[in-house]
Amino acid sequence: MKVLYIGGTGEISYACVQAGAAAGQEIAVFNRGHNDEPLPPNVRRITGSVTDDDVYRKLGEERWDAVCQFLAFTTATVERDLEVFSGKTEQYVFISSASAYEKPPRSHVISEDTPLVSPYWGYSRAKAETEERLMQAHGEGRLPVTVVRPSHTYRRRFPSAIINGDHAAWRMRNGKPIVVHGDGTSLWVVTHSDDFAVPFVRLLGNPKALGQAFHITSDDAWTWDQITQAVGAALGVEPRIVHVPSDTLIRYNENWLGPLLGDKSWSVQFDNRKVKSVAGDYTCQIAMPEGMKRLAEHYRHRADDFQPDEQLDALFDRIAAEQAALGGQARN
């Protein structure tokens, strides 16, 4: 198979490129070339920016068995892809987001039949609108489309709800409180990108995947307290957790509305039977605590260079202090 990745060096796509190359796929990646990890030796790099229209359109001068679009966030991007890749690929794979599913969910178990309704987050609405446009093009016979919806998928960055993972690690290592939304007991699914890549690669060139949408996640769910504690354990520290209601956090920073009420406040698990029925059965091999240990190894290479956002850091200190004044205490 001849596969083009738009992206190819990100938190999710890098693992997919590696898995595809190991499976014998002929892979090319299109990106700016600013990555600090080597690509497999048999992967071809095409250097350019998605904002350079002339360079981007040259991608359509070749024929591809599959095009994997990891860098599209609006319908405008895929409108150009419809022009560039129509008639030039047997499969166009759009990377959407599981955050596009209805919030609040009617059931904590999410399937592909769950409606795409996101009243809280423009990012998620844009992904859903882009899916709709592509499925329309698929139905018109313009482009054979497959949609993949990752949820919280990690490879080098610690998972977090409202703070950069490196910032959370920095606060833990410096003995500062870590704010966790709600009471820390809502369930969340995190998936290592190496596990995500296994079924993803099997969808490429698979005729049963055409005209379909799939999410790919772990079958396991963990509480946010468990995730936070696992990050601390991987770093060799005891995190000082402060619980704050999501609604209260949004009053402190309205930009947290989307990530919280639009995604991470709600308990969720994912029904992965659909993708398993098409790509074959899989079991995620990297359990969350082990995954956090792997992330810690990546983090240590950049920890000394990290500089926190001082204004944001002060806000977290303020939130923790005001919570303590109400009678709450940071706890391990």
N, C-alpha and C positions, 0 to 999 in steps of 0.2 A: 504494500500500500504506500502511496505517496501522500503525505499528510503535511499540511501547513498549519502552524500555530501562530495566531496573532497574539503576541505575548511570548509565553514559553519559558520565562525565567522567574515567574511570580510564586507566591505562596502555594498555589495549587498547581499551576501549569507546569512548573519545573519537574515535579514528580511524574506528571503525565508524560512529558517528553522522555524522561528516563525510562519509564515503563514501556512506552511505545518503541523506543530504540532497542530495548532488550528483547522485545517481541519480534524484531526484524523489520519494523516499519521504516520506510524512507522518509525522514522528517526534516523539514525546514522550519526555522523560527524567524519571525519578523518582529524586531524590536529595536530600540535605540542602542543596544549593545552595552548597557551600563550595568552589568551584573558582575558579582564577585565570586561566582561559582562556575566551574567549567562545565560546558555542555558535553554530552557523550561525543566521542571522537567522530562518529559517523553522522552527526547532525549538522546540517548546513545552516549557517547564519546569514540572514538577509537584513542588513542594517538600514534602518530608516525610522521615521516617525509617522504615527498614524495621522498627524496633522499635516503632513506633506502630501498633498493630494496627488501630485504627479508621480512621486515615488510609489505611493500606495497602489495606484491604478496599474502599475507594472506587474503587480502580483497576479493580475488576471490574464497576463500573457502566457502563463503556464496552466496546464490542466492538473487538478488535484483530485485524488480520491476522497479526501475529506479536508475541510477547512474548519479549524477550531478557533472560534472568536472569543477570546478572553478579555478583550478591552473595549467592549461595546456597552454603553450605559444608557443610550437614548435611541429613539427611532431614527434620528438623523444619521447616526453611524451606520445602521443597517440598511438604510436607504441607499447609501453609497455601496455597501456590500452587494445589494441586489443588482446594481449596475455592474460591479466589478466581477462577481463570481457566478452570475447566472449563466448556465451553459458551460461553466468551467470546473464544476465540481459535482461529484456524485452525492455529497452530503455536506451540509453546512451545520455545524454544531454551535449553538448559541449558549454561552454560559450566563444563566440567569441567577436567581437567588431565592433560596427558601424563605427569605424574609418577606417575599411577596405574598405568601399565604395569608389568609384572613386573620386579622387581629381585632379583638380577642378571638382566639380559636373556639369554635363550637365544641370541639373535642381536643384533648391534649395529644391524641394520636393523629398525626398528619399523613394523609395520602395525597396522591396526585389529583384526586377528585376534590380536595379542599379548595374552595374558591380563592381566587387571587384578588383580595380586597385589602388595601393598606391605607386606612384613613390617617395614619400618623406619620408616614415617612415617604417623602418625595422620591428618594432613591428606589424604594421598593415599587412604587407606582410606575416609575419609568421603566423598570425591568418588566413589569407585567404588560405595559403598553407595547414594549418592544417585542415581547413574545407574541402578542396578538397580531402585530403587523407581520411578523415572520410566518406565522401559521396561515395568515391570509395569503401570503405569497406562495407558500407551499400548496395550498388548495388551488391556486391559480396555475400551478405547474411551473412557476418561475424559478423556484429554488427548493431542493429537497432538504427539509429542515429537521433537526433534532434539537430539543431543548434540554439542558441539564441544569438542575437547581442545587448547587451546593448549599449546605448550611454552614455552621462555624467550622471551617477547615483550616488546619494549622500545619506549619512545617518548621518555621524559625521564630515565630512570634508567640508569646504567651497569650492565651485567650483572656479577654477582659470585656466588661460590659460598657464602661463609659470612660475608660482611661487607656492610653497606650500601654501595651504589655510591658515594654521596657520601663516605662514610668512606674507602673505598679511594682515591678521587681526592684527598682531603685528605692521606692518608699519602704518596701519590706526590709531590704538590706540596711536601711538607715533607721529602722525601728519606728517608722511612722505608721499611723493607722491606715487601714485599707477599707474604703467604703464599699460595701456590698449592698445592692438594692434589695428591698423587701426584707424578709427575715432570713434570707440565705437558703431557703428550702425549696425554691422553685427548681424544677428539673431542666437541664440543658444538655444538648448533644454536641459534643466536639469530636471531630474526625481527623485523624492524621492524613495528610495528603498522600502518603504512600499507600494507605488503605483505599482512599478515594480513587486513586489511579487505576487500580486493578479492574473494576467494572467499567470505568470510563473508557479505557483502551479497548475493551471488548465491544463497546457500542459502535466504534468506528468501523465503517464498512459493513455494518449489520443492517440488512434491509428491514428487519422488524423494528428498528429504532426510528425509521423515517416517519415524520408526521406525529411524533410522540414527544411527551415531556416526562422527565424522570428526575427525582431527587436521588442523591447518593450520599448516604450518611452511615455512621455507626448505628447499630441497633441498641446500644447502651445509652443511658442517660444518667447524669450526675447532678447533684445539687450545686449551686454556686458556691456554697461554703466548702464543699468537698473539692471543687476545682481550685478555689483560692488556697486551701490548705495544701493541696498537691503541688501547686506552684511554690509555696513556701518550703515544703519538704525538699523539692528539687534544688532549691537555693540554700538549703541548710539553715533556714530561719523559721520562727513561729510567727505567722502573720497575725497582726492585731486587727481583728475584724470589727468594723462598726456597721451595724445595720441601719439603713435609712429607707423609708418608703419611696417608691419610685416617683409618686406624685410630688413628694417633697423635693427630691433631687431635681426634678424638672423646674421647680420654682427657682432653684439656685442657678440653673443653666438650661435655658429653653432648647439648646441644641441637643440635649439628651432625650428629647421627646421621641425622635425616630428610633434610636438604638434601644430605648427602654420599652415604651408602650408599643412601638412598631415592631418589636422583635423580642428582646431578651428578658422582659419582665415575666412572660408567660411560661408556664411549664409545657414542654413539648417532648414528644417522641415521634419517630418517623417510621412509617410502614414502608419497608423497602422491597416488598414482594414484587412490585411491577418491574423494577430494574433487574431483579434477580431472575425473573421469568424470561427476560430478553438477553441479558449479558451473562447469565449463569450465576449459580450460588456463590456467595463470598462471605467470609467472616473476617471482620477487622482484627488484625493481629496485634495492633499497638493499643493496648488499653490506656486510658487517660493518665493514670499515674506514671506509667512508663513513658508516655509521650511527653509529659512535663519534664522528665529527666533528660530526654533528648533535646528539648528546647533549651534547657539550662546550659547544655554544651555550646549551642549556638550563641546564647546570650553572653557567655563569658568572653567571647572574642570581641564583643563591642561594649561591654559593661563600662570599662574605664573611660570611654569616650562619650558616654551619655550625659547630656545636660538637660535637666527637666525644664519644662515651661514654668517659669517662676510664678506667673499669675495663676495658672491652673493649680499648681502645687499649693499655693496659699489658699485657694478656694477649698481644696480637700482638707487642709488643716482647719479651716474655719468650720466646715461642715462637721468634722469630727468633734471639734471643741463645743459647738452649739448642741450637738447630740448629747455630749457628756453633761452639759449644763441642764439638760432636760431629765437627767437621771440615768441615761444610757452609759455603758462603759465599753471601751474596746476590750475584746476578749480574744483569747487564742483559740 
